[in-house]
Amino acid sequence: MLEIKNLISGYSKNNDILKGIDLILNENEAVAIVGQNGSGKSTLAKSIMGMVPYINGEIFFNGNSLIGKSIPQIASLGIGFFMQGGRIFPNLTVDENLDFVCNGLKKKDAAERREEIKQYFDLLKDNSRSRLKASYLSGGEKHQLALAMVLMNKPKLLILDEPSAGLSPSNTKNLFEIIDSIKSNFTKAILLIEQNITIGIEISNRILLLQNGNKTSEINSKDFNLLNKIDEFFFVNKN
């Protein structure tokens, strides 16, 4: 579905963050990108979405080049992006947040889409909270709402940028149980940007390590425990 060839991107030609990244993400696959802060993980996600200036290389999604396309154009191809921290409108209600991202859908289609994703989120199952302003939600609920907003457009590829950031261990566990269900039943592929190695292993088929803007290692998640020198592969916190 997604193919990246020799991607170089950054905020200027003299400040390239990604230094020749290659990546293939297949349908029905989840790939985790891990690495320390500053390694280029979020820059990779934003480069796919056209949010970081392109310097060189190629990005294809289902055969369509993403280079030069706007964020709405990229999203319309079927890519959903959960930005770090989760982006919601705090002064709008839960219902209004979901309605906002359905601007191009007919009312009946939007209602059907909401029913389709409702099963994954405790927040949406509780009708008493639908008219609550998003600013009053807990941290875990805000992340649920942000993810639900992304799913309302039914993306074929879901890009998750540090979804565990700022969450307690219990909320992190709950959110990734939702993501695991989505991976199995809703979307066709997931690209997970994550610093938590344990989560990356549990949710993905493959793990790629970024270091200083370079892809330095890659392994199948199921083979993780077969590594003899784990600390040489993963240098970030594994807790």
Beta strands, then each sheet from edge to edge (+ up, - down):
strand 1: 2-10
strand 2: 16-25
strand 3: 29-34
strand 4: 54-61
strand 5: 64-65
strand 6: 79-82
strand 7: 157-161
strand 8: 189-193
strand 9: 206-211
strand 10: 214-220
sheet 1: 2+ 1- 4+ 5-
sheet 2: 6+ 7+ 8+ 3+ 9+ 10-
end
